[in-house]
Amino acid sequence: MVTCSSRAEARKLAKAVLTKKLAACVNVLDGVESHYWWQGKLEEARECLLLIKTTKAKADAVTQAIRSAHSYEVPEVIFLPIVQGEGKYLKWIRVSVR
């Protein structure tokens, strides 16, 4: 999961990981309302959320690609394990990022 400042930035980051074959799919969820602590202050912002479908083997490369192209000083890059999923879909992810 990666939050972005705008839809334009979200699209740019999605393209960055997809063109490098680091992800099989990226969903852009617009209209996320984030509330968070930043530099000792409570903040809120409208953001887009990227859901990046990739493999554990590509996690470091995805992190680097996001870090190098993101506008935030500290971008959110969080990986969640896939506990279970439709077998053909999971295979498609693995094949797509080879």
C-alpha positions in Angstrom: 0.0 0.0 0.0 1.3 3.5 -0.9 -0.5 6.8 -0.3 0.0 9.6 -2.8 -0.7 13.3 -2.8 -2.8 13.3 -6.0 -4.3 11.1 -8.7 -1.6 12.4 -11.1 1.2 11.2 -8.7 -0.7 7.9 -8.2 -0.7 7.3 -11.9 2.9 8.2 -12.2 3.9 5.8 -9.5 1.7 3.0 -10.8 3.3 3.4 -14.3 6.8 3.4 -12.7 6.3 0.0 -11.0 4.4 -1.6 -13.9 6.8 -0.6 -16.6 9.7 -2.2 -14.6 7.6 -5.4 -14.2 7.7 -5.0 -10.4 3.9 -5.4 -10.1 1.2 -7.3 -12.0 -1.5 -4.8 -11.2 -1.9 -1.4 -9.4 -5.3 -0.2 -8.2 -5.7 3.6 -7.6 -8.3 4.4 -4.9 -9.1 8.1 -5.0 -10.7 10.1 -2.2 -8.8 8.6 0.8 -9.0 10.9 3.8 -5.9 10.5 5.9 -5.4 11.7 9.5 -1.9 11.4 10.9 0.9 12.8 13.1 3.6 14.7 11.2 6.4 16.6 12.9 4.5 16.8 16.2 1.3 18.1 14.7 -2.0 16.3 13.9 -2.6 16.7 10.2 -5.2 15.6 7.6 -5.1 15.3 3.9 -7.0 14.0 0.9 -4.9 11.3 -0.8 -5.0 8.5 -3.3 -4.1 5.0 -2.2 -2.2 2.5 -4.4 -2.8 -1.2 -3.9 0.2 -2.8 -5.6 0.0 -6.5 -6.4 3.5 -8.0 -6.4 5.6 -10.8 -4.9 7.8 -10.8 -1.7 10.8 -11.1 -4.0 10.0 -7.8 -5.6 9.3 -5.9 -2.4 12.7 -4.1 -2.1 12.7 -3.1 -5.8 9.1 -1.7 -5.4 10.2 0.2 -2.3 13.1 1.7 -4.2 11.0 2.7 -7.2 8.4 4.4 -5.0 11.1 6.1 -2.9 12.9 7.5 -5.9 9.7 8.9 -7.6 7.5 9.9 -4.6 6.9 13.5 -3.6 6.7 12.8 0.1 9.7 13.1 2.4 8.7 9.8 4.0 6.4 7.9 1.7 4.1 5.2 3.0 5.2 1.8 1.6 3.6 -1.1 3.5 3.5 -4.7 2.4 0.8 -7.1 3.6 1.1 -10.9 3.2 -1.3 -12.7 1.1 -2.8 -15.3 3.4 -5.0 -16.9 0.8 -6.3 -16.2 -2.7 -7.6 -17.6 -5.9 -4.9 -19.9 -7.2 -5.0 -18.7 -10.8 -4.9 -15.1 -9.8 -1.9 -15.6 -7.5 -0.1 -17.5 -10.3 -0.9 -14.6 -12.7 0.9 -12.2 -10.3 4.0 -14.4 -10.1 4.2 -14.9 -13.8 3.6 -11.2 -14.5 6.5 -10.0 -12.4 9.1 -12.5 -13.7 
